Amino acid sequence: MRTLNDYFLTAEIEDISTASSTFVAVPDGGRIIKIITALQGAISGADAGISFEIGGTAVTGGGITVANSGSAAGTVDTAEPTALNSVSEDGTIEMITDGASTGAQKLLVTFVIRR
């Protein structure tokens, strides 16, 4: 259930099949309570591992594996962080892809943040 204290940030990883980091600016403090991803097309070769960090520290329970088997545009994966998930106003969240898969595809990421 969402409350009036929740807000949403949406960001994009340009290519989950290339190892990289992308930073998302945080407009207001709170805790990440859910991470939702939407794949924009099929990947192959291997699963893509996506992790998230705040200030260089991994978000506990925040990792997502985008499976290559059966992947397609619109595939959704979720995670519900359990600790080390506090964000500060004017801070950043780092989105990291391991680049293990093949096939250049975008991944949209939505963070649900509770103030």
C-alpha positions in Angstrom: 0.0 0.0 0.0 1.3 3.4 -0.9 1.1 6.4 1.4 1.2 10.1 0.8 4.8 9.9 2.1 5.9 7.8 -0.9 7.5 9.3 -4.0 8.9 7.7 -7.1 12.1 8.2 -9.1 12.5 6.7 -12.5 15.8 6.3 -14.2 17.3 4.5 -17.2 20.3 2.2 -17.6 21.2 2.8 -21.3 22.5 -0.8 -21.9 22.4 -3.5 -19.3 24.7 -5.7 -21.4 27.6 -3.3 -20.9 29.2 -3.1 -17.5 28.6 0.5 -16.2 27.4 2.7 -13.4 24.6 5.3 -13.7 23.8 7.8 -11.0 20.3 9.1 -10.1 19.8 12.4 -8.2 17.6 12.2 -5.1 15.4 15.2 -4.5 14.2 14.3 -1.0 15.4 12.1 1.9 13.8 8.8 2.8 14.2 5.0 2.5 14.1 3.0 -0.7 11.3 0.5 0.0 11.0 -1.1 -3.5 12.9 -1.2 -6.8 11.0 -2.1 -9.9 12.7 -2.6 -13.3 11.2 -2.9 -16.8 13.3 -4.4 -19.6 13.0 -2.8 -23.0 13.9 -5.9 -25.2 15.3 -9.4 -25.0 18.8 -10.1 -23.8 20.8 -13.3 -24.3 24.0 -15.1 -23.3 23.7 -14.7 -19.6 21.6 -13.1 -16.9 22.2 -9.4 -16.2 23.0 -8.6 -12.5 21.9 -5.1 -11.4 23.0 -3.7 -8.0 22.4 -0.5 -6.3 24.7 1.6 -4.0 24.3 4.7 -1.8 27.5 6.5 -1.1 29.5 3.4 -2.2 27.6 1.0 0.1 25.5 -1.7 -1.4 21.8 -1.6 -0.7 20.9 -4.7 1.3 18.3 -6.8 -0.5 18.3 -4.5 -3.5 20.0 -6.6 -6.1 18.0 -7.7 -9.2 18.8 -10.4 -11.7 17.3 -9.9 -15.1 17.1 -13.4 -16.5 18.0 -13.9 -20.2 15.8 -17.0 -20.6 12.4 -15.8 -21.6 13.4 -12.1 -21.5 11.4 -9.7 -23.7 10.3 -6.1 -23.8 8.2 -5.5 -20.7 9.8 -8.0 -18.5 9.5 -6.7 -14.9 11.7 -7.6 -11.9 11.5 -6.2 -8.3 13.4 -6.0 -5.1 12.5 -4.9 -1.6 15.6 -3.5 0.2 15.9 -4.4 3.9 18.8 -2.3 5.1 21.4 0.3 4.1 18.6 1.9 2.0 18.4 5.5 3.4 18.9 8.3 0.9 19.6 11.9 1.6 18.2 15.0 0.0 20.5 16.0 -2.9 22.3 12.6 -2.7 22.5 9.9 -5.4 21.7 6.3 -6.0 24.2 4.4 -8.1 22.8 1.8 -10.5 25.4 -0.8 -11.5 25.1 -3.4 -14.2 27.6 -6.3 -14.4 27.4 -6.4 -18.2 27.2 -10.3 -18.3 24.4 -10.5 -20.8 24.5 -9.7 -24.6 22.2 -7.6 -26.6 22.1 -3.9 -26.0 18.8 -3.2 -24.2 17.6 -0.3 -22.0 16.4 -1.0 -18.5 14.0 1.4 -16.8 14.3 1.5 -13.0 11.7 2.9 -10.6 12.6 3.6 -7.0 9.8 3.8 -4.5 11.0 6.1 -1.7 9.2 6.6 1.6 9.9 9.9 3.4 
